[in-house]
């Protein structure tokens, strides 16, 4: 009987110390949490291709627009801000920065959250990638 009690206590202690099934949230879950915390009762709309008509007339619509952008890391740090950077291929070829260092050639998905109260095309309030917010 003592063995069973001792074994039960030991197993309970091990299970309480070792984290089980604890997963870190994905970037998309972080986006959802950020938007619901900062903009409660607003819908979230994801887009990959810029639309002037929609984005320049978004204020007061009750929608938080989130741009999803895929880029390829250059593996180098930018000399101006010290952040690791990559390049976005599409209509325009431009540089983007990440929240942490990324190996060369790795594809990174970044989420750009736009301010729902303005119509500015550069009205980005947060960028989420690599499970970090800036």
Phi, psi and omega in degrees: 000321179296323180297317181296316180295315179297316179296318178297317178296318179297315180296318179298318179295318180296314181294329180283337181271320183275120178291133182245129173061025179276108180255143175280148183292152176282167178301321181294324176292323177296319177301312181299314179299316180299312183294318180290330178286315185271334182226069182296150178065021175246146176283154176248127176239126178264143175215156179244340181239126183297138178229108182303318183301316182282309188290331180270005177224039186264343184299134176077009182273348181076025181232134173261118180268134181235118178273129179257120185233127176258135180221166180246126184290140175273346181077001182251157174267144177281137184290336183283318186237357177076003179272153175289143184230166178211183184233137180260128176258139181168219178299320179236147179256108184220168185267144174227160182244154182245166180280348177205171180292138182228137180297150180300135177089350181284138176276130181240133175258122179247145179244117180258117182263123181264144179295120182283355182261358179231168177249011181294135180287344176250024183279052180277126180260338179202150174234132180237123171202159181052035177061031178223155179247138170224000000 
